[in-house]
């Protein structure tokens, strides 16, 4: 992805004296955060990233939401490195939402690193330069004679030095240094970047101090629950509200008409669903009152057919659609039909994967205070800017009248890119005329998720006499209407091996869905990698070839060019780099001993690789399958190429480990629908991986001369097909449908 950056630094004085640095940044990522493209507007207004007080204390603002991905540590590390202070001198604070000051503030798409690598280092470099200039003026020497170390400016010739705190007021009065004049550190001199750094919140997490949205407490705060129809967008016909209002601690109980309507394609963030709000002195009282609710729901309000939809019905419809040609063509070149007719061998298979719920440990929540037309929110949103715009629209108030504070979040995985809980809290606080915390129950979270969509793929590959792939056809049956697919349900025209085989076709057919879907960690890729990489393994075995050799052959093939390829490059779109994927494949094969593997009955190894979210990752999985088809994942080797610098090895390793465990979970889980509503309502019906199911993990990096990119998502997709391919190696049974239980496997 080509990212156009425009940035420079602005200096301003803070009340009480000291230094404040700010970053102007093109909001090129606003759309990713739920906002609007900037249309090329000029640089943004300043806000402080760095504050150095007269005692030398360095406070750095962490701009993005922290949802467990480590950005509250990693992003300030970039600033601190170029500022040239000791990490022990730094105090990190969470910034509130201010897109005019910080640019886009969101957690999603593994974009925190690529969007901030250069701009935040420049913030630190500007701070260092201002300190040098202030000291040089005081000493009457050229700035070029000065250097910095550990939060001090040094003048070697006179052996003088000054602490940053002593220079803070002087620096605050200086003009902004020209961005082009800033000298960035040589990476060989890094003292913070690249060093194992514990999370800044770790001490508070270990001692149980309040950090999360669920921990917010305001004076006079009430607690609310919000009961919605189990069928999406269903409305209230009647309810026993008089009885509910009489229950202990209940202050308010009222119906909310909402703005959401059903449709064959439901937006990820559609707005306020209809429901019943119950506000009480404590959450327990509100929840107890909710359990006494008797509601007559109009389940047809969202759609007259919503209550008739079911997972079984989708399976049946998909099976029929797969027998027919795809309704929409995404990309085709060559003569696919002729290539299949002349192929020495044709391989066909159908793959399927289910809906998944996010299952974040901290339920959705937001605290709201509405006072004199102004709204203040404390939220766990991954996209607070998009949430503010949604709340402003639903409540009919100006965005400028909404202040948003970002709290630490107990897991997001993409679910908190949607902001329905923010709208609920804002609406209820306005009606209750008091500060209100809306906290979902676990059942709310499972029944009103924005689910990872299910999908069905008809796959077909043709091989020549030498076992080379000469034709590829892929038909995705998904959800949507016409050419438009539901959020996170589609597939790209360039899905691998597009451009790597001489004859190629990919298309889709869509079914209407009266349910909300949305991004889950590595959206799209978390399902599509399972299909493509599993089928390539299947094709390799049909050809009598090592799957690694087949993948490397495809990656080395001269790409097929077409006019739309150049058009994408001209638009600055993402360009796939096959040599990077080949590199991680070769490295993981070497580190895992792939070439010397000895598969035996009950034990096997599988390999897979995938490129997504600007990162490239390959993984090998080793499994044991017992006589009762019980699976044990013994070890996973993972190699990731995310550019030339691992900023925080501690956080990076944690991201890969978490992605591997979550990916394994994707093979175990499913969310099913009957009667228009989801069946699984809590963890007993949706069992996340346990510690005993966590494998040994060998993680390493392939350092390449490319800009640093994120790690939250690239390591997840390959583990799913690698695991399924390992099961085939151990048992000879191919996994084409997830969860694994549908293929007769269980977990030990």
Buried (B, 14 or more C-beta within 10 A) or exposed (E): EEBEBBBBBBBEBBEEEBBBBBBBBBBBBBEBBBBEEBEEEEEBEBBBBBBBBBEBBBBBBBBBBBBBBBBBBBBBBBBBBBBBBEBEBBEBEBBBBBBEBBBBBBBBBBBBBBBBBBBBBBBBBBBBBBBBBBBBBBBEBEBEBBBBEBBBBBBEEEEBBBBBBBBBBBBBEBEBBEBEEBEEBEEEEBBBBBBEBEBBBEEEEEEEEEBBBBBBEBEEBBBBBBBBBBBBBBBBEEBEBEBBBEBEBBBBBBBBEBBBBBBBBBBBBBBBBBBBBBBBBEBEBBBBBBEEBEBEBBBBBBBEEBBBBBBEEBBEBBBEBBEEEBBBEBBBBBEBEEBBEEBEBBBEBBBBBBBBBBBBEBBBBBBBBBEEEEBBBBBBBBBBBBBBBBBBBBBEBEBEBBBBBBBBBBBBBBBBBBBBBBBBBBBBBBBBEBBBBBBBBBBBBBBBBBBBBBBBBBBBBBBBEEBBBBBBBBBBBBBBBEEEBBBBBBBBBBBBBBBBBBBBBBBBBBBBBBBBBBBBBBBBBBBBBBBBBBBBBBBBBBBEBBBBEBBBBBBEBEEBEEEEBEEBEEEEEBEBBBEBBBBBBBBBBEBBEBEEBEBEEEBBBBBBBBBBBBBBBBBBBBBBBEEEBEBBBEBBBBBBBBBEBBBBBBBBBBBBBBBBBBBBBBBBBBBBBEBBBBBBBEEEEBBBBEEEBBBEBBBBBBEBEBBBBBBBBBBBBBBBBBBBBBBBBBBEEBBBBBBBBEBEBEBE
